[in-house]
Amino acid sequence: MVVGRCILVTTKCFRVTVRTYWSPVGSAFSVPQSKQFDIFDKNVGLFRVPELSTPAGFQITQDRALRDAEELVKKACSTPPGPETVRIFDQLSDCLCQVADLADFVKIAHPDPAFREAAEEACLSIGTIVEKLNTNVELCQILRQLLNDESCLNLLDAETRRVAELFMFDFEISGIHLDEEKLLMRGLATSMHIPGDWPGCAMSVRKKALDLNVKLLQLNNQFLAGCHLPNKIERRVLPVHVCHSFAQDGDYILVSGLNGDNPDEVVREIAYRIFLYPNAEQMRCLDELLACRNQLAQLVGYTSYGHRALQGTLARKPETVMEFLKKLSDKLSNRTAKDFNMMKGMKMKLNPRKPDLMPWDHPYYSGILRAERYNIEPSLYSPFFSLGSCMEGLNMLFSQLWGISLYAEQPKKGEVWSPDIRKLAVVHEKEGLLGYIYCDFFYRSNKPNQDCHFTIRGGRLKENGEYQVPLVVLMLGLPNPTRNSPTLLTPGMMENLFHEMGHAMHSMLGRTRYQHVTGTRCPTDFAEVPSILMEYFANDYRVVSQFARHYQTGQPLPKSMISRLCESKKVCAAADMQLQVFYSVLDQAYHAVHPLGKSTTEILKETQKIFYGLPYIQNTAWQLRFSHLVGYGAKYYSYLMSRAVATMVWKQCFMKNPFDRIMGERYRREMLGHGGGKEPMLMVKGMLQKCPTTEDFVDALVLDLDPDFESFFMDS
């Protein structure tokens, strides 16, 4: 079935012309996508970038970006300080980000190794250029002159001033503001072996900062790759009955994960011990990564990397994060103990010979308890959650909250990287086209096993007065449709779809003038708020009942099944949250003031004892698999703090009526619409009509663990 395409045949030249029309979003996702390009169609290139019809195009785009950047640097340095300065800086940022962001996605998602390799080279090249620009003294002086001149500042509105300050922050964290006097006061000149020729001293420090940034790019990539490498062990040393649970490579067994949901405890224990067995090279990489981050932070004037990373966030500083995590841990302690006792009781019932609860037991027995208590077998739900119906549900929700509709659009030849990619136009009832979402939803070999949102191009107001609409990609790992069945989602998949769509709507609705703060380009502990809030909509029967229909019979999903599903998530939820607290505290400990005084494994062991409760297992190093240390270094707590904010927004603004248009518009006006162009706490305050405290965040998380007695009694 071909959806939304009109094929016109011109008999004179026998050429087929394909015209694109928008189609209903639900039907577009209900059937396999048909791609029928005319042989005469031109390859428009990835994301309609003409040069990217081949891998060699990345070199062309980065060369052009470099030339444009050089011209914009000259323009910025010759323009009198004022609002135009900020616009030029943003234009400079945009010309580089349009290559870097696109390449950042292609290097992990494109099925063609040649494209991935070319994109990787482009990422490194543009990253190096950015770091050099961040140490360009003349550029920095232009911006500092603007921010230090009261008469110039008075010409800037709030958003423009914030963007200018963010650009200055980028300069400062690269060490450009350091001078000889500050170095002397900090006593760094001697310790860093900087030569005594003071005129060149500051330049040496700036070069040191640049070198550290470049080195960090390489260490981040190396550590991230190591996080996902399997460990192997000779097959002969394992019990025969467990070998079938793992991949095999000749005489070796490959262990590439924790197998946390395997019912065989021996399999779970073996997977835990082998997958987390310390790798000396990965350990060296992590130690060097943490030391390098600390050295850079102290070089540019921060006490620790944590202080540098949290600048401008909701939490603002590590001390606030630790206060939040400790108070949360204290309030969770009794609930967590009850959860662990429930798991232990279940383990004694199923495996009385090994009654002690171990780290590899937590995910398995919490799942068993949920299933036993609420009968939430995913196969009972999936027939009601076809991908097409879920997309139609999102479309209806967005229409009621914001007057937005999603329309399927046929991609052009060469525009997408796989034939199963869907392209959605996001259209507002009055404002028109807001942007495009490329939906990379389906499983394919060698595709990263992660659900995530990528900004390909940020929105901004262009010099000619037109708006540059954003382009984003949503990546999921859903099963492919078959001849007899559409793609059917488990409840977890459905919730993940809503979560990622929350990010996408942030990108679409954050229509800032500057791409530097577009959409999700905001502090990490605020960026997860829109996506987590969407999870609440995904678990509300009033929303789900709008679209959940059996794909064969049309029968609506019974309310009791949704109630059971929602309440099941609260079983052992305190222990699950306690685990997140442990990870967050560990992240803070690694990014505290160096030297750490102990190995990363010793720190993990101590932190696990205090903030988790289940025993540390000798000869394991979970931190070497902690991939979030790359993208969320010193900011892993963001998931918890964002959930606290989202919980407060849901309960105060949407729980009474999830389709409230007035609240939807307020949500857009106060939070989504600003992207990163406003301080996060001011956005939260505008939405909640108050400035929440650390205690408010903690209480929101803990109280949300309580059962919904109305649902409980109704289900009973």
C-alpha positions in Angstrom: 0.0 0.0 0.0 1.4 3.4 -1.0 0.3 6.2 1.3 0.2 9.9 0.4 1.7 9.7 -3.0 0.2 10.8 -6.3 1.8 9.1 -9.4 1.4 10.9 -12.7 2.6 9.3 -15.9 3.4 11.6 -18.8 3.0 9.5 -22.0 5.2 11.7 -24.1 8.5 10.8 -22.3 7.2 8.0 -20.1 8.6 9.7 -17.0 6.9 9.1 -13.6 6.6 12.2 -11.5 6.1 11.7 -7.7 4.3 14.5 -5.8 4.3 14.5 -2.1 1.1 14.9 -0.1 0.6 14.7 3.6 -1.2 11.6 4.8 -2.9 10.6 8.1 -0.2 9.7 10.6 -1.8 6.6 12.0 -2.2 4.9 8.6 1.4 5.8 7.6 2.7 3.7 10.5 0.3 0.9 10.2 1.8 -0.7 7.1 5.4 -1.3 5.8 6.6 1.7 3.9 6.8 1.4 0.2 9.7 3.2 -1.5 9.2 3.6 -5.3 11.6 6.1 -6.7 11.6 7.0 -10.3 15.0 6.2 -11.9 15.2 9.8 -13.1 14.8 11.2 -9.6 17.7 13.1 -8.3 19.5 12.0 -5.1 18.8 14.9 -2.8 21.4 13.8 -0.1 20.9 12.9 3.5 18.4 15.3 5.2 18.3 17.1 1.8 21.9 18.2 2.0 22.9 17.7 -1.7 26.5 17.1 -1.0 25.7 14.1 1.3 24.5 11.9 -1.6 27.9 10.2 -1.0 30.3 9.9 2.0 32.8 12.2 0.3 30.2 15.0 0.8 31.1 15.3 4.4 34.5 16.7 3.5 32.8 19.2 1.2 30.3 20.3 3.9 33.0 20.7 6.6 35.3 22.7 4.2 32.4 25.0 3.4 31.6 25.4 7.1 35.2 26.3 7.8 35.2 28.9 5.1 31.9 30.4 6.3 33.2 30.3 9.9 36.3 32.3 8.8 34.1 35.0 7.2 31.8 35.2 10.2 34.8 35.6 12.6 36.0 38.5 10.5 32.5 40.0 10.5 32.1 39.6 14.2 35.5 41.3 14.9 34.6 44.2 12.6 31.0 44.8 13.9 30.4 47.3 16.7 29.3 45.6 19.9 25.5 45.2 20.0 22.6 42.8 19.3 24.1 42.2 15.8 27.2 40.7 17.6 25.1 38.0 19.2 23.3 37.2 16.0 26.7 36.8 14.2 28.0 34.5 17.0 24.8 32.4 16.7 25.2 32.3 12.9 28.8 31.1 13.4 27.6 28.4 15.8 24.8 27.3 13.4 27.1 26.9 10.4 29.3 24.5 12.5 26.5 22.7 14.3 24.7 21.9 11.1 27.7 19.7 10.1 28.7 18.5 13.6 25.1 17.5 14.7 24.3 15.7 11.5 27.6 13.9 11.5 27.2 13.0 15.2 24.0 11.1 14.3 25.3 9.5 11.0 28.5 8.1 12.6 26.4 5.8 14.8 23.2 5.2 12.8 24.0 4.9 9.1 24.2 1.3 7.9 27.0 2.2 5.4 30.5 2.0 7.1 31.8 4.5 4.6 29.2 7.1 5.7 29.9 6.3 9.4 33.7 6.7 8.9 33.3 10.0 7.0 30.9 11.3 9.7 33.4 10.4 12.4 36.2 12.3 10.8 33.9 15.3 10.3 32.9 15.2 14.0 36.6 15.3 15.1 37.4 18.0 12.6 34.5 20.3 13.5 35.1 19.6 17.3 38.7 20.8 16.9 37.6 23.9 15.1 35.1 24.7 17.8 37.7 24.3 20.5 40.0 26.6 18.6 37.3 29.2 18.3 36.6 29.0 22.0 40.2 30.1 22.6 40.1 32.9 20.0 41.1 35.9 22.0 39.8 38.6 19.6 36.4 37.0 19.5 36.2 36.8 23.3 37.2 40.4 23.6 34.4 41.5 21.3 31.9 39.6 23.4 33.4 40.8 26.7 33.2 44.4 25.5 29.5 43.9 24.7 28.8 42.4 28.2 30.9 45.0 30.1 29.3 48.0 28.4 26.1 49.1 30.2 24.9 51.1 27.2 25.3 48.0 24.9 23.6 45.7 27.4 20.6 48.0 27.5 20.1 47.2 23.8 19.8 43.5 24.5 16.5 41.8 25.4 16.6 39.0 28.0 17.0 36.2 25.6 19.8 37.9 23.6 21.6 38.7 26.8 21.4 35.1 28.0 22.7 33.8 24.7 25.6 36.3 24.9 26.4 35.1 28.4 26.3 31.4 27.3 28.8 32.2 24.5 31.0 33.9 27.1 30.7 30.8 29.4 31.9 28.7 26.5 35.0 30.9 26.2 35.7 30.8 29.9 35.5 27.0 30.3 38.1 26.8 27.6 40.5 28.9 29.7 40.5 32.0 27.5 40.0 34.4 30.5 43.1 33.3 32.3 45.9 35.8 32.6 49.3 35.8 34.3 48.1 37.4 37.5 45.4 34.8 38.1 47.8 32.0 37.3 50.3 33.3 39.8 47.6 33.6 42.5 46.5 30.1 41.9 50.1 28.8 41.9 49.5 26.9 38.7 52.5 28.2 36.8 55.0 26.1 38.6 52.8 22.9 39.0 52.1 23.0 35.3 55.7 23.6 34.3 54.8 26.8 32.3 57.9 28.6 31.2 58.9 31.8 32.8 58.4 34.0 29.8 55.3 35.7 31.2 54.2 37.4 27.9 53.6 33.9 26.5 52.3 32.4 29.8 48.6 33.0 29.2 48.9 31.7 25.6 50.5 28.5 27.0 47.6 28.0 29.3 45.1 28.5 26.6 46.9 26.0 24.4 46.9 23.6 27.4 43.1 24.0 27.7 42.7 23.4 24.0 44.8 20.3 24.1 42.9 18.9 27.0 39.6 19.5 25.2 40.8 17.7 22.1 42.2 14.9 24.3 38.8 14.6 26.1 37.0 14.1 22.8 39.2 11.1 22.1 39.0 9.7 25.6 35.2 10.0 25.6 34.9 8.0 22.4 37.3 5.4 23.6 35.6 4.9 27.0 32.1 4.8 25.3 33.3 2.1 22.9 34.8 0.1 25.8 31.5 0.2 27.7 29.8 -2.0 25.2 32.5 -4.5 24.3 31.7 -8.0 25.4 33.9 -10.0 27.8 34.7 -13.6 26.9 35.6 -16.7 28.8 36.5 -20.2 27.8 33.4 -22.3 27.4 34.9 -25.3 29.3 35.0 -23.4 32.6 31.2 -22.8 32.6 28.4 -25.2 33.5 27.2 -26.8 30.2 23.6 -25.9 30.8 24.3 -22.1 30.8 26.3 -21.9 27.6 23.2 -21.7 25.4 22.3 -18.4 27.1 25.3 -16.6 25.7 26.8 -16.0 22.2 29.7 -18.2 21.3 32.9 -17.5 19.5 34.7 -20.8 18.9 35.8 -22.1 22.2 34.8 -19.0 24.0 31.5 -17.6 25.4 30.8 -13.9 24.8 29.0 -12.0 27.6 27.7 -8.7 26.3 25.2 -7.8 29.0 23.9 -8.6 32.5 21.0 -10.9 31.5 19.1 -9.4 34.4 15.7 -11.0 33.3 17.0 -14.5 32.9 15.1 -16.9 35.3 18.3 -19.0 35.9 20.2 -17.5 38.8 23.4 -19.2 37.7 23.2 -17.4 34.3 22.5 -14.1 36.0 25.5 -14.5 38.4 27.8 -15.6 35.6 26.8 -12.7 33.4 27.2 -10.2 36.3 30.7 -11.5 37.2 32.1 -11.8 33.7 30.5 -8.7 32.1 31.7 -6.5 35.0 35.1 -8.1 35.3 37.7 -5.3 35.3 39.4 -4.5 32.0 42.8 -2.9 32.6 42.7 -0.7 29.4 39.2 0.5 30.2 40.2 1.3 33.8 43.2 3.3 32.5 40.9 5.1 30.1 38.5 6.0 32.9 41.2 7.2 35.2 42.7 9.4 32.5 39.3 10.7 31.5 38.4 11.8 35.1 41.9 13.2 35.7 41.8 15.1 32.4 38.4 16.6 33.2 39.5 17.7 36.6 42.7 19.2 35.2 40.7 21.2 32.7 38.2 22.4 35.3 40.9 23.6 37.7 42.9 25.1 34.8 39.9 27.4 33.9 39.2 28.3 37.5 36.8 25.8 38.9 37.2 23.8 42.1 36.2 20.6 40.4 34.8 19.3 37.1 31.4 19.0 38.9 31.4 22.7 39.6 32.2 23.4 36.0 29.6 21.0 34.6 26.7 22.3 36.8 27.2 25.9 35.9 23.8 27.3 34.7 21.8 24.1 35.7 18.8 23.8 38.0 21.0 22.6 40.7 23.8 25.1 40.0 26.5 23.4 42.1 27.5 19.9 43.4 26.7 20.8 47.0 23.1 21.2 46.0 23.1 18.0 44.1 24.5 16.1 47.1 22.0 17.7 49.4 19.2 16.6 47.1 20.5 13.0 46.8 21.2 12.6 50.5 17.7 13.8 51.5 16.1 11.6 48.9 18.1 8.6 50.1 17.1 9.2 53.7 13.4 9.4 52.7 13.6 6.3 50.6 15.4 4.2 53.2 12.4 2.5 54.9 10.6 2.0 51.6 13.8 0.5 50.0 14.2 -1.9 52.9 10.6 -3.1 52.5 11.2 -3.6 48.7 14.4 -5.6 49.3 12.6 -7.7 52.0 9.8 -8.5 49.4 12.4 -9.5 46.8 14.2 -11.6 49.4 10.9 -13.3 50.4 10.2 -14.1 46.7 13.7 -15.5 46.3 13.4 -17.7 49.4 10.2 -19.0 47.9 11.7 -19.8 44.5 15.3 -20.6 45.4 15.5 -21.5 49.1 19.0 -22.8 48.8 20.4 -19.3 48.0 18.1 -16.9 50.0 20.5 -13.9 50.1 19.6 -11.1 47.8 22.4 -10.2 45.4 22.9 -7.4 42.9 22.0 -9.6 40.0 18.7 -10.4 41.7 17.2 -6.9 41.8 15.8 -6.6 38.3 14.6 -10.2 38.1 12.7 -10.4 41.4 11.2 -7.0 41.1 9.8 -8.0 37.7 8.5 -11.3 39.2 6.7 -9.4 42.0 5.1 -7.0 39.5 3.9 -9.8 37.3 2.6 -11.9 40.1 0.7 -9.1 41.8 -0.8 -7.4 38.7 -0.6 -9.9 35.8 1.0 -7.5 33.4 2.2 -10.0 30.8 3.2 -7.7 27.8 1.6 -10.0 25.3 -1.8 -9.2 26.8 -1.2 -5.5 26.1 0.6 -5.4 22.8 -2.4 -6.1 20.5 -3.9 -2.8 21.8 -0.8 -0.8 21.1 -0.1 -1.0 17.4 2.4 1.6 16.3 -0.2 3.3 14.1 -2.7 3.7 16.9 0.0 5.0 19.3 1.0 7.6 16.7 -2.6 8.6 16.2 -2.9 8.9 20.0 0.1 11.3 20.1 -1.4 13.2 17.2 -4.7 13.7 19.1 -3.0 14.7 22.3 -0.8 17.3 20.6 -3.8 18.6 18.7 -5.7 19.2 22.0 -2.8 20.6 24.0 -1.3 22.9 21.3 -3.2 22.7 18.1 -0.5 20.7 16.4 -0.9 17.9 13.8 1.6 15.3 12.6 1.5 14.5 8.9 3.4 11.8 7.1 5.5 13.0 4.2 7.2 10.9 1.6 11.0 11.3 1.7 12.9 12.1 -1.4 15.5 9.8 -2.9 18.7 9.8 -0.8 17.1 11.8 2.0 17.0 9.0 4.5 19.6 6.3 5.5 17.2 3.3 5.5 14.1 2.5 3.6 11.9 2.1 6.7 12.4 5.7 7.9 9.2 7.7 8.2 9.2 11.5 7.9 6.7 13.6 9.8 5.9 17.3 9.3 4.8 19.0 12.5 2.2 21.7 11.6 0.5 24.2 13.9 -3.1 25.2 13.1 -2.1 28.9 12.9 1.7 29.1 12.7 2.1 26.5 9.9 5.1 24.2 9.6 7.1 24.0 12.8 9.7 21.4 11.7 10.3 17.8 10.7 10.8 14.6 12.7 12.6 11.6 11.0 11.3 8.4 12.7 14.0 5.7 12.8 11.8 3.4 14.7 12.5 -0.2 13.6 15.2 -2.7 14.5 17.9 -3.5 12.0 21.3 -5.2 12.4 24.2 -3.0 13.5 21.8 -0.3 14.7 22.5 1.1 18.2 20.3 -0.5 20.8 19.1 2.8 22.3 16.1 5.0 22.3 17.1 8.6 21.8 16.5 12.0 20.2 19.0 13.7 18.0 19.0 17.4 16.9 20.1 17.5 13.3 19.4 21.2 12.7 18.3 23.7 15.3 15.7 26.3 14.7 16.6 30.0 14.4 15.4 33.3 12.9 17.5 33.7 9.8 18.9 37.0 8.5 16.2 37.3 5.8 13.4 37.1 8.4 12.5 33.5 7.6 12.6 30.8 10.3 14.9 27.9 9.9 12.7 25.0 11.0 14.3 22.3 13.2 15.1 18.8 12.0 15.3 16.0 14.6 15.6 12.2 14.5 13.9 9.8 17.0 15.6 6.5 17.2 13.8 3.4 18.7 14.3 -0.3 18.3 10.7 -1.5 17.6 9.9 -4.8 15.9 9.3 -4.6 12.2 5.7 -5.1 10.9 4.9 -8.4 9.3 2.6 -9.5 6.5 0.0 -10.5 9.0 0.5 -8.0 11.8 1.5 -4.3 12.2 4.2 -3.4 14.7 2.8 -4.1 18.1 4.4 -2.3 21.1 4.8 -3.6 24.7 3.7 -1.1 27.4 7.4 -0.2 27.9 7.9 0.5 24.2 4.8 2.6 24.1 6.0 4.6 27.1 9.4 5.1 25.5 7.7 6.3 22.3 5.9 9.0 24.3 9.1 9.8 26.2 11.1 10.5 23.0 8.2 12.4 21.5 8.4 14.7 24.5 12.0 15.6 23.4 10.8 16.1 19.8 8.0 18.5 20.9 10.5 20.4 22.9 12.6 20.8 19.7 9.5 21.8 17.7 8.0 24.2 20.1 11.2 25.8 21.4 11.1 28.4 18.6 13.9 30.6 19.8 15.6 33.3 17.7 19.0 31.6 18.3 19.9 28.1 17.5 22.4 28.1 20.3 19.5 27.6 22.7 17.0 25.9 20.4 14.7 23.1 21.8 16.6 20.6 23.9 19.8 22.8 23.9 19.3 23.6 27.6 20.7 22.4 30.9 20.6 18.6 31.3 18.6 18.6 34.5 15.8 20.5 32.6 16.1 18.8 29.2 14.5 15.6 30.6 11.4 17.3 32.0 9.3 17.3 28.8 10.1 13.7 28.0 9.4 12.4 31.5 6.2 14.5 31.6 5.0 12.6 28.5 5.3 9.3 30.5 2.6 10.6 32.8 0.3 11.1 29.7 1.2 7.6 28.5 0.0 6.1 31.8 -3.3 8.0 32.1 -6.3 6.1 31.1 -8.1 9.2 29.8 -5.3 9.6 27.3 -4.7 5.9 26.5 -8.4 5.2 26.0 -8.3 7.7 23.1 -6.2 5.3 20.9 -5.7 1.9 22.5 -7.7 -0.5 20.4 -7.2 -4.2 19.6 -5.7 -4.2 16.1 -7.9 -7.1 15.0 -11.2 -6.6 16.8 -11.2 -2.8 17.5 -12.0 -3.6 21.2 -10.8 -0.8 23.6 -8.3 -1.6 26.2 -10.1 -2.2 29.5 -9.5 0.4 32.2 -8.6 -2.2 34.7 -5.7 -3.3 32.6 -4.3 0.3 32.5 -4.8 0.5 36.3 -2.9 -2.7 36.9 -0.1 -1.5 34.6 0.2 1.8 36.3 0.2 0.4 39.8 2.6 -2.4 38.9 5.2 0.3 38.3 5.1 1.2 41.9 6.1 -2.3 43.0 9.7 -2.1 44.2 9.9 1.5 42.8 11.7 2.7 45.9 14.5 0.2 45.4 14.7 1.2 41.7 14.9 4.8 42.6 17.5 4.0 45.3 19.7 2.4 42.6 19.5 5.7 40.6 20.5 7.6 43.7 23.5 5.3 44.0 24.5 5.9 40.4 24.1 9.6 40.8 26.2 9.8 44.0 28.9 7.7 42.3 28.9 10.1 39.4 29.3 13.1 41.8 32.1 11.3 43.7 34.1 10.7 40.5 33.8 14.4 39.5 34.7 15.8 42.9 38.0 17.5 43.8 41.0 15.4 42.7 43.1 13.6 43.6 40.3 11.2 44.6 42.5 9.4 47.1 41.1 6.0 46.2 40.6 4.0 43.1 37.3 4.3 41.3 36.5 0.7 42.4 37.1 1.5 46.1 34.8 4.6 45.7 32.2 2.4 44.1 32.3 -0.2 46.9 31.9 2.5 49.6 29.2 4.3 47.8 27.2 1.1 47.1 27.3 0.2 50.7 25.9 3.6 51.8 23.5 4.5 49.0 22.3 1.1 47.7 22.4 -1.7 50.3 23.1 -4.8 48.2 26.7 -6.1 48.5 29.6 -5.2 46.3 30.9 -8.3 44.4 34.7 -8.7 44.4 36.5 -8.5 41.1 33.8 -6.5 39.5 34.0 -2.9 38.2 30.5 -1.7 37.2 31.8 1.8 36.7 33.6 0.6 33.5 30.2 0.0 32.0 28.8 3.3 33.1 28.4 4.8 29.7 26.5 7.8 31.0 29.8 9.1 32.4 30.4 10.4 28.9 27.3 12.4 28.0 26.1 12.9 31.6 29.4 13.4 33.5 28.6 15.0 36.9 25.0 15.3 35.7 23.5 11.8 36.0 21.3 13.1 38.9 19.4 15.0 36.1 17.1 12.1 35.6 15.9 12.3 39.2 15.6 16.1 39.4 13.8 16.3 36.0 11.4 13.6 37.2 10.7 15.6 40.3 9.9 18.7 38.2 7.8 16.7 35.8 5.9 15.1 38.7 5.1 18.5 40.1 4.0 19.9 36.7 1.8 16.8 36.1 0.0 16.9 39.4 -0.5 20.6 39.5 -1.3 21.3 35.9 -2.5 18.2 34.0 -3.6 15.5 36.4 -7.1 17.1 36.6 -7.5 17.3 32.9 -4.7 15.9 30.6 -6.2 17.7 27.6 -6.4 21.2 29.1 -5.6 23.5 26.3 -5.1 26.5 28.6 -2.5 24.5 30.6 -1.0 23.2 27.4 -0.5 26.8 26.1 0.9 27.8 29.5 3.4 24.9 29.4 4.5 26.0 25.9 4.7 29.6 26.9 6.6 29.1 30.3 8.8 26.1 29.5 8.9 24.6 26.1 9.0 27.8 24.1 12.2 29.1 25.6 14.5 26.1 24.8 17.6 27.1 26.7 17.1 30.8 26.3 15.9 31.3 29.9 17.3 30.2 33.2 15.7 26.8 34.0 14.5 27.7 37.5 12.7 30.7 36.1 10.9 28.5 33.6 9.9 26.1 36.4 8.8 29.0 38.6 6.7 30.4 35.7 4.9 27.0 35.2 4.4 26.2 38.9 3.8 29.7 40.0 6.4 29.2 42.8 10.1 28.5 43.2 10.5 24.9 44.4 13.0 23.9 47.1 15.2 20.8 47.4 12.6 19.5 49.9 9.8 20.0 47.3 11.8 18.0 44.7 12.4 15.2 47.2 8.8 15.1 48.4 7.5 15.0 44.8 9.5 11.9 44.0 8.7 10.1 47.2 5.0 10.8 47.3 4.7 9.6 43.7 5.7 6.1 44.9 2.4 5.8 46.9 -0.3 3.6 45.5 -3.3 5.1 43.8 -6.0 3.7 46.1 -8.8 4.7 43.7 -7.2 2.5 41.0 -6.4 -0.2 43.5 -10.0 -0.5 44.8 -11.4 -0.2 41.3 -9.2 -3.0 40.1 -10.0 -5.2 43.2 
